């Protein structure tokens, strides 16, 4: 998704997930192209949609995630066996002991995303691009607790 957003004008330093609000048509067109190509799983534009990333902005996790799932669901409407994934990526901070982010905080960040994704109608949770096993554990535990 990030590469496709860059090809469509996403600037360096811009938060990609805000495009769910500011550039809905572009995000929709990307999802629609993947769905029309026959993809069975469409990843929502939620890779970095966490409260740490939106600190200092006017956006909330629920607002961004809800919009992302709605756009993806609309793009796959009428497609049999095409599912929308809530995409969870890394928090952007290192967890203790290598960084300052406590495990419990990472878990709560992911829990907030998963709650919003479930409420918005995501079909599944996709966890990707994490190099820290503690961060993976936080995301998996949040998904397991909320999504099941």
MODELLER restraints for C-alpha pairs under 7 A, 6 or more apart:
rsr = mdl.restraints
at = mdl.atoms
rsr.add(forms.Gaussian(group=physical.xy_distance, feature=features.Distance(at['CA:1:A'], at['CA:45:A']), mean=6.65, stdev=0.5))
rsr.add(forms.Gaussian(group=physical.xy_distance, feature=features.Distance(at['CA:2:A'], at['CA:16:A']), mean=6.83, stdev=0.5))
rsr.add(forms.Gaussian(group=physical.xy_distance, feature=features.Distance(at['CA:17:A'], at['CA:45:A']), mean=5.79, stdev=0.5))
rsr.add(forms.Gaussian(group=physical.xy_distance, feature=features.Distance(at['CA:17:A'], at['CA:46:A']), mean=5.94, stdev=0.5))
rsr.add(forms.Gaussian(group=physical.xy_distance, feature=features.Distance(at['CA:17:A'], at['CA:48:A']), mean=6.97, stdev=0.5))
rsr.add(forms.Gaussian(group=physical.xy_distance, feature=features.Distance(at['CA:17:A'], at['CA:49:A']), mean=6.25, stdev=0.5))
rsr.add(forms.Gaussian(group=physical.xy_distance, feature=features.Distance(at['CA:17:A'], at['CA:64:A']), mean=6.68, stdev=0.5))
rsr.add(forms.Gaussian(group=physical.xy_distance, feature=features.Distance(at['CA:18:A'], at['CA:64:A']), mean=6.68, stdev=0.5))
rsr.add(forms.Gaussian(group=physical.xy_distance, feature=features.Distance(at['CA:20:A'], at['CA:27:A']), mean=6.56, stdev=0.5))
rsr.add(forms.Gaussian(group=physical.xy_distance, feature=features.Distance(at['CA:20:A'], at['CA:64:A']), mean=6.36, stdev=0.5))
rsr.add(forms.Gaussian(group=physical.xy_distance, feature=features.Distance(at['CA:20:A'], at['CA:67:A']), mean=5.76, stdev=0.5))
rsr.add(forms.Gaussian(group=physical.xy_distance, feature=features.Distance(at['CA:20:A'], at['CA:68:A']), mean=5.47, stdev=0.5))
rsr.add(forms.Gaussian(group=physical.xy_distance, feature=features.Distance(at['CA:21:A'], at['CA:67:A']), mean=6.80, stdev=0.5))
rsr.add(forms.Gaussian(group=physical.xy_distance, feature=features.Distance(at['CA:28:A'], at['CA:71:A']), mean=5.62, stdev=0.5))
rsr.add(forms.Gaussian(group=physical.xy_distance, feature=features.Distance(at['CA:28:A'], at['CA:72:A']), mean=6.56, stdev=0.5))
rsr.add(forms.Gaussian(group=physical.xy_distance, feature=features.Distance(at['CA:28:A'], at['CA:75:A']), mean=6.00, stdev=0.5))
rsr.add(forms.Gaussian(group=physical.xy_distance, feature=features.Distance(at['CA:31:A'], at['CA:42:A']), mean=6.67, stdev=0.5))
rsr.add(forms.Gaussian(group=physical.xy_distance, feature=features.Distance(at['CA:31:A'], at['CA:72:A']), mean=6.04, stdev=0.5))
rsr.add(forms.Gaussian(group=physical.xy_distance, feature=features.Distance(at['CA:31:A'], at['CA:75:A']), mean=5.87, stdev=0.5))
rsr.add(forms.Gaussian(group=physical.xy_distance, feature=features.Distance(at['CA:32:A'], at['CA:75:A']), mean=4.82, stdev=0.5))
rsr.add(forms.Gaussian(group=physical.xy_distance, feature=features.Distance(at['CA:32:A'], at['CA:76:A']), mean=6.65, stdev=0.5))
rsr.add(forms.Gaussian(group=physical.xy_distance, feature=features.Distance(at['CA:35:A'], at['CA:76:A']), mean=5.98, stdev=0.5))
rsr.add(forms.Gaussian(group=physical.xy_distance, feature=features.Distance(at['CA:39:A'], at['CA:82:A']), mean=6.92, stdev=0.5))
rsr.add(forms.Gaussian(group=physical.xy_distance, feature=features.Distance(at['CA:40:A'], at['CA:81:A']), mean=6.23, stdev=0.5))
rsr.add(forms.Gaussian(group=physical.xy_distance, feature=features.Distance(at['CA:40:A'], at['CA:82:A']), mean=4.30, stdev=0.5))
rsr.add(forms.Gaussian(group=physical.xy_distance, feature=features.Distance(at['CA:40:A'], at['CA:83:A']), mean=6.03, stdev=0.5))
rsr.add(forms.Gaussian(group=physical.xy_distance, feature=features.Distance(at['CA:41:A'], at['CA:82:A']), mean=5.61, stdev=0.5))
rsr.add(forms.Gaussian(group=physical.xy_distance, feature=features.Distance(at['CA:41:A'], at['CA:83:A']), mean=4.76, stdev=0.5))
rsr.add(forms.Gaussian(group=physical.xy_distance, feature=features.Distance(at['CA:41:A'], at['CA:84:A']), mean=5.77, stdev=0.5))
rsr.add(forms.Gaussian(group=physical.xy_distance, feature=features.Distance(at['CA:41:A'], at['CA:85:A']), mean=6.59, stdev=0.5))
rsr.add(forms.Gaussian(group=physical.xy_distance, feature=features.Distance(at['CA:42:A'], at['CA:72:A']), mean=6.98, stdev=0.5))
rsr.add(forms.Gaussian(group=physical.xy_distance, feature=features.Distance(at['CA:42:A'], at['CA:83:A']), mean=6.14, stdev=0.5))
rsr.add(forms.Gaussian(group=physical.xy_distance, feature=features.Distance(at['CA:42:A'], at['CA:84:A']), mean=4.91, stdev=0.5))
rsr.add(forms.Gaussian(group=physical.xy_distance, feature=features.Distance(at['CA:42:A'], at['CA:85:A']), mean=6.01, stdev=0.5))
rsr.add(forms.Gaussian(group=physical.xy_distance, feature=features.Distance(at['CA:43:A'], at['CA:84:A']), mean=6.01, stdev=0.5))
rsr.add(forms.Gaussian(group=physical.xy_distance, feature=features.Distance(at['CA:43:A'], at['CA:85:A']), mean=4.83, stdev=0.5))
rsr.add(forms.Gaussian(group=physical.xy_distance, feature=features.Distance(at['CA:43:A'], at['CA:86:A']), mean=6.39, stdev=0.5))
rsr.add(forms.Gaussian(group=physical.xy_distance, feature=features.Distance(at['CA:43:A'], at['CA:87:A']), mean=5.72, stdev=0.5))
rsr.add(forms.Gaussian(group=physical.xy_distance, feature=features.Distance(at['CA:44:A'], at['CA:68:A']), mean=5.62, stdev=0.5))
rsr.add(forms.Gaussian(group=physical.xy_distance, feature=features.Distance(at['CA:44:A'], at['CA:69:A']), mean=5.91, stdev=0.5))
rsr.add(forms.Gaussian(group=physical.xy_distance, feature=features.Distance(at['CA:44:A'], at['CA:72:A']), mean=6.00, stdev=0.5))
rsr.add(forms.Gaussian(group=physical.xy_distance, feature=features.Distance(at['CA:44:A'], at['CA:84:A']), mean=6.58, stdev=0.5))
rsr.add(forms.Gaussian(group=physical.xy_distance, feature=features.Distance(at['CA:44:A'], at['CA:85:A']), mean=5.86, stdev=0.5))
rsr.add(forms.Gaussian(group=physical.xy_distance, feature=features.Distance(at['CA:44:A'], at['CA:86:A']), mean=5.58, stdev=0.5))
rsr.add(forms.Gaussian(group=physical.xy_distance, feature=features.Distance(at['CA:44:A'], at['CA:87:A']), mean=5.81, stdev=0.5))
rsr.add(forms.Gaussian(group=physical.xy_distance, feature=features.Distance(at['CA:45:A'], at['CA:68:A']), mean=5.58, stdev=0.5))
rsr.add(forms.Gaussian(group=physical.xy_distance, feature=features.Distance(at['CA:46:A'], at['CA:65:A']), mean=6.22, stdev=0.5))
rsr.add(forms.Gaussian(group=physical.xy_distance, feature=features.Distance(at['CA:46:A'], at['CA:68:A']), mean=6.67, stdev=0.5))
rsr.add(forms.Gaussian(group=physical.xy_distance, feature=features.Distance(at['CA:46:A'], at['CA:86:A']), mean=6.56, stdev=0.5))
rsr.add(forms.Gaussian(group=physical.xy_distance, feature=features.Distance(at['CA:46:A'], at['CA:87:A']), mean=5.29, stdev=0.5))
rsr.add(forms.Gaussian(group=physical.xy_distance, feature=features.Distance(at['CA:46:A'], at['CA:88:A']), mean=6.49, stdev=0.5))
rsr.add(forms.Gaussian(group=physical.xy_distance, feature=features.Distance(at['CA:47:A'], at['CA:87:A']), mean=5.05, stdev=0.5))
rsr.add(forms.Gaussian(group=physical.xy_distance, feature=features.Distance(at['CA:47:A'], at['CA:88:A']), mean=4.89, stdev=0.5))
rsr.add(forms.Gaussian(group=physical.xy_distance, feature=features.Distance(at['CA:47:A'], at['CA:89:A']), mean=4.65, stdev=0.5))
rsr.add(forms.Gaussian(group=physical.xy_distance, feature=features.Distance(at['CA:48:A'], at['CA:88:A']), mean=6.78, stdev=0.5))
rsr.add(forms.Gaussian(group=physical.xy_distance, feature=features.Distance(at['CA:48:A'], at['CA:89:A']), mean=5.61, stdev=0.5))
rsr.add(forms.Gaussian(group=physical.xy_distance, feature=features.Distance(at['CA:48:A'], at['CA:90:A']), mean=6.78, stdev=0.5))
rsr.add(forms.Gaussian(group=physical.xy_distance, feature=features.Distance(at['CA:48:A'], at['CA:91:A']), mean=6.65, stdev=0.5))
rsr.add(forms.Gaussian(group=physical.xy_distance, feature=features.Distance(at['CA:49:A'], at['CA:61:A']), mean=6.09, stdev=0.5))
rsr.add(forms.Gaussian(group=physical.xy_distance, feature=features.Distance(at['CA:49:A'], at['CA:64:A']), mean=6.97, stdev=0.5))
rsr.add(forms.Gaussian(group=physical.xy_distance, feature=features.Distance(at['CA:49:A'], at['CA:65:A']), mean=6.92, stdev=0.5))
rsr.add(forms.Gaussian(group=physical.xy_distance, feature=features.Distance(at['CA:50:A'], at['CA:61:A']), mean=5.89, stdev=0.5))
rsr.add(forms.Gaussian(group=physical.xy_distance, feature=features.Distance(at['CA:50:A'], at['CA:91:A']), mean=6.79, stdev=0.5))
rsr.add(forms.Gaussian(group=physical.xy_distance, feature=features.Distance(at['CA:50:A'], at['CA:109:A']), mean=6.08, stdev=0.5))
rsr.add(forms.Gaussian(group=physical.xy_distance, feature=features.Distance(at['CA:50:A'], at['CA:113:A']), mean=6.62, stdev=0.5))
rsr.add(forms.Gaussian(group=physical.xy_distance, feature=features.Distance(at['CA:51:A'], at['CA:61:A']), mean=6.01, stdev=0.5))
rsr.add(forms.Gaussian(group=physical.xy_distance, feature=features.Distance(at['CA:51:A'], at['CA:109:A']), mean=6.53, stdev=0.5))
rsr.add(forms.Gaussian(group=physical.xy_distance, feature=features.Distance(at['CA:54:A'], at['CA:60:A']), mean=6.77, stdev=0.5))
rsr.add(forms.Gaussian(group=physical.xy_distance, feature=features.Distance(at['CA:61:A'], at['CA:113:A']), mean=6.57, stdev=0.5))
rsr.add(forms.Gaussian(group=physical.xy_distance, feature=features.Distance(at['CA:62:A'], at['CA:116:A']), mean=5.18, stdev=0.5))
rsr.add(forms.Gaussian(group=physical.xy_distance, feature=features.Distance(at['CA:65:A'], at['CA:116:A']), mean=6.17, stdev=0.5))
rsr.add(forms.Gaussian(group=physical.xy_distance, feature=features.Distance(at['CA:65:A'], at['CA:117:A']), mean=6.06, stdev=0.5))
rsr.add(forms.Gaussian(group=physical.xy_distance, feature=features.Distance(at['CA:66:A'], at['CA:116:A']), mean=6.51, stdev=0.5))
rsr.add(forms.Gaussian(group=physical.xy_distance, feature=features.Distance(at['CA:66:A'], at['CA:117:A']), mean=6.63, stdev=0.5))
rsr.add(forms.Gaussian(group=physical.xy_distance, feature=features.Distance(at['CA:66:A'], at['CA:120:A']), mean=5.17, stdev=0.5))
rsr.add(forms.Gaussian(group=physical.xy_distance, feature=features.Distance(at['CA:69:A'], at['CA:120:A']), mean=6.16, stdev=0.5))
rsr.add(forms.Gaussian(group=physical.xy_distance, feature=features.Distance(at['CA:69:A'], at['CA:121:A']), mean=6.88, stdev=0.5))
rsr.add(forms.Gaussian(group=physical.xy_distance, feature=features.Distance(at['CA:69:A'], at['CA:122:A']), mean=6.22, stdev=0.5))
rsr.add(forms.Gaussian(group=physical.xy_distance, feature=features.Distance(at['CA:72:A'], at['CA:84:A']), mean=6.40, stdev=0.5))
rsr.add(forms.Gaussian(group=physical.xy_distance, feature=features.Distance(at['CA:73:A'], at['CA:84:A']), mean=6.45, stdev=0.5))
rsr.add(forms.Gaussian(group=physical.xy_distance, feature=features.Distance(at['CA:76:A'], at['CA:82:A']), mean=6.53, stdev=0.5))
rsr.add(forms.Gaussian(group=physical.xy_distance, feature=features.Distance(at['CA:83:A'], at['CA:123:A']), mean=5.89, stdev=0.5))
rsr.add(forms.Gaussian(group=physical.xy_distance, feature=features.Distance(at['CA:84:A'], at['CA:122:A']), mean=5.60, stdev=0.5))
rsr.add(forms.Gaussian(group=physical.xy_distance, feature=features.Distance(at['CA:84:A'], at['CA:123:A']), mean=5.37, stdev=0.5))
rsr.add(forms.Gaussian(group=physical.xy_distance, feature=features.Distance(at['CA:84:A'], at['CA:124:A']), mean=6.72, stdev=0.5))
rsr.add(forms.Gaussian(group=physical.xy_distance, feature=features.Distance(at['CA:85:A'], at['CA:122:A']), mean=5.77, stdev=0.5))
rsr.add(forms.Gaussian(group=physical.xy_distance, feature=features.Distance(at['CA:85:A'], at['CA:123:A']), mean=5.85, stdev=0.5))
rsr.add(forms.Gaussian(group=physical.xy_distance, feature=features.Distance(at['CA:85:A'], at['CA:124:A']), mean=4.84, stdev=0.5))
rsr.add(forms.Gaussian(group=physical.xy_distance, feature=features.Distance(at['CA:85:A'], at['CA:125:A']), mean=5.28, stdev=0.5))
rsr.add(forms.Gaussian(group=physical.xy_distance, feature=features.Distance(at['CA:85:A'], at['CA:126:A']), mean=5.88, stdev=0.5))
rsr.add(forms.Gaussian(group=physical.xy_distance, feature=features.Distance(at['CA:86:A'], at['CA:117:A']), mean=6.04, stdev=0.5))
rsr.add(forms.Gaussian(group=physical.xy_distance, feature=features.Distance(at['CA:86:A'], at['CA:122:A']), mean=5.81, stdev=0.5))
rsr.add(forms.Gaussian(group=physical.xy_distance, feature=features.Distance(at['CA:86:A'], at['CA:124:A']), mean=6.20, stdev=0.5))
rsr.add(forms.Gaussian(group=physical.xy_distance, feature=features.Distance(at['CA:86:A'], at['CA:125:A']), mean=4.76, stdev=0.5))
rsr.add(forms.Gaussian(group=physical.xy_distance, feature=features.Distance(at['CA:86:A'], at['CA:126:A']), mean=5.96, stdev=0.5))
rsr.add(forms.Gaussian(group=physical.xy_distance, feature=features.Distance(at['CA:87:A'], at['CA:125:A']), mean=6.19, stdev=0.5))
rsr.add(forms.Gaussian(group=physical.xy_distance, feature=features.Distance(at['CA:87:A'], at['CA:126:A']), mean=4.91, stdev=0.5))
rsr.add(forms.Gaussian(group=physical.xy_distance, feature=features.Distance(at['CA:87:A'], at['CA:127:A']), mean=6.11, stdev=0.5))
rsr.add(forms.Gaussian(group=physical.xy_distance, feature=features.Distance(at['CA:88:A'], at['CA:126:A']), mean=6.05, stdev=0.5))
rsr.add(forms.Gaussian(group=physical.xy_distance, feature=features.Distance(at['CA:88:A'], at['CA:127:A']), mean=4.81, stdev=0.5))
rsr.add(forms.Gaussian(group=physical.xy_distance, feature=features.Distance(at['CA:88:A'], at['CA:128:A']), mean=6.32, stdev=0.5))
rsr.add(forms.Gaussian(group=physical.xy_distance, feature=features.Distance(at['CA:89:A'], at['CA:127:A']), mean=6.14, stdev=0.5))
rsr.add(forms.Gaussian(group=physical.xy_distance, feature=features.Distance(at['CA:89:A'], at['CA:128:A']), mean=5.36, stdev=0.5))
rsr.add(forms.Gaussian(group=physical.xy_distance, feature=features.Distance(at['CA:89:A'], at['CA:129:A']), mean=6.01, stdev=0.5))
rsr.add(forms.Gaussian(group=physical.xy_distance, feature=features.Distance(at['CA:89:A'], at['CA:130:A']), mean=6.65, stdev=0.5))
rsr.add(forms.Gaussian(group=physical.xy_distance, feature=features.Distance(at['CA:90:A'], at['CA:129:A']), mean=6.80, stdev=0.5))
rsr.add(forms.Gaussian(group=physical.xy_distance, feature=features.Distance(at['CA:90:A'], at['CA:130:A']), mean=5.58, stdev=0.5))
rsr.add(forms.Gaussian(group=physical.xy_distance, feature=features.Distance(at['CA:93:A'], at['CA:101:A']), mean=6.47, stdev=0.5))
rsr.add(forms.Gaussian(group=physical.xy_distance, feature=features.Distance(at['CA:94:A'], at['CA:100:A']), mean=6.48, stdev=0.5))
rsr.add(forms.Gaussian(group=physical.xy_distance, feature=features.Distance(at['CA:94:A'], at['CA:101:A']), mean=6.05, stdev=0.5))
rsr.add(forms.Gaussian(group=physical.xy_distance, feature=features.Distance(at['CA:95:A'], at['CA:101:A']), mean=4.46, stdev=0.5))
rsr.add(forms.Gaussian(group=physical.xy_distance, feature=features.Distance(at['CA:95:A'], at['CA:102:A']), mean=5.79, stdev=0.5))
rsr.add(forms.Gaussian(group=physical.xy_distance, feature=features.Distance(at['CA:95:A'], at['CA:103:A']), mean=6.31, stdev=0.5))
rsr.add(forms.Gaussian(group=physical.xy_distance, feature=features.Distance(at['CA:95:A'], at['CA:135:A']), mean=7.00, stdev=0.5))
rsr.add(forms.Gaussian(group=physical.xy_distance, feature=features.Distance(at['CA:96:A'], at['CA:102:A']), mean=5.63, stdev=0.5))
rsr.add(forms.Gaussian(group=physical.xy_distance, feature=features.Distance(at['CA:103:A'], at['CA:138:A']), mean=6.83, stdev=0.5))
rsr.add(forms.Gaussian(group=physical.xy_distance, feature=features.Distance(at['CA:106:A'], at['CA:135:A']), mean=6.85, stdev=0.5))
rsr.add(forms.Gaussian(group=physical.xy_distance, feature=features.Distance(at['CA:106:A'], at['CA:138:A']), mean=6.15, stdev=0.5))
rsr.add(forms.Gaussian(group=physical.xy_distance, feature=features.Distance(at['CA:107:A'], at['CA:138:A']), mean=4.52, stdev=0.5))
rsr.add(forms.Gaussian(group=physical.xy_distance, feature=features.Distance(at['CA:107:A'], at['CA:139:A']), mean=6.27, stdev=0.5))
rsr.add(forms.Gaussian(group=physical.xy_distance, feature=features.Distance(at['CA:107:A'], at['CA:142:A']), mean=6.16, stdev=0.5))
rsr.add(forms.Gaussian(group=physical.xy_distance, feature=features.Distance(at['CA:110:A'], at['CA:139:A']), mean=5.52, stdev=0.5))
rsr.add(forms.Gaussian(group=physical.xy_distance, feature=features.Distance(at['CA:110:A'], at['CA:142:A']), mean=5.91, stdev=0.5))
rsr.add(forms.Gaussian(group=physical.xy_distance, feature=features.Distance(at['CA:111:A'], at['CA:142:A']), mean=4.76, stdev=0.5))
rsr.add(forms.Gaussian(group=physical.xy_distance, feature=features.Distance(at['CA:111:A'], at['CA:143:A']), mean=6.99, stdev=0.5))
rsr.add(forms.Gaussian(group=physical.xy_distance, feature=features.Distance(at['CA:114:A'], at['CA:142:A']), mean=6.93, stdev=0.5))
rsr.add(forms.Gaussian(group=physical.xy_distance, feature=features.Distance(at['CA:114:A'], at['CA:143:A']), mean=6.10, stdev=0.5))
rsr.add(forms.Gaussian(group=physical.xy_distance, feature=features.Distance(at['CA:114:A'], at['CA:146:A']), mean=6.51, stdev=0.5))
rsr.add(forms.Gaussian(group=physical.xy_distance, feature=features.Distance(at['CA:114:A'], at['CA:147:A']), mean=6.89, stdev=0.5))
rsr.add(forms.Gaussian(group=physical.xy_distance, feature=features.Distance(at['CA:115:A'], at['CA:146:A']), mean=6.34, stdev=0.5))
rsr.add(forms.Gaussian(group=physical.xy_distance, feature=features.Distance(at['CA:118:A'], at['CA:147:A']), mean=6.40, stdev=0.5))
rsr.add(forms.Gaussian(group=physical.xy_distance, feature=features.Distance(at['CA:125:A'], at['CA:143:A']), mean=6.81, stdev=0.5))
rsr.add(forms.Gaussian(group=physical.xy_distance, feature=features.Distance(at['CA:130:A'], at['CA:136:A']), mean=6.40, stdev=0.5))
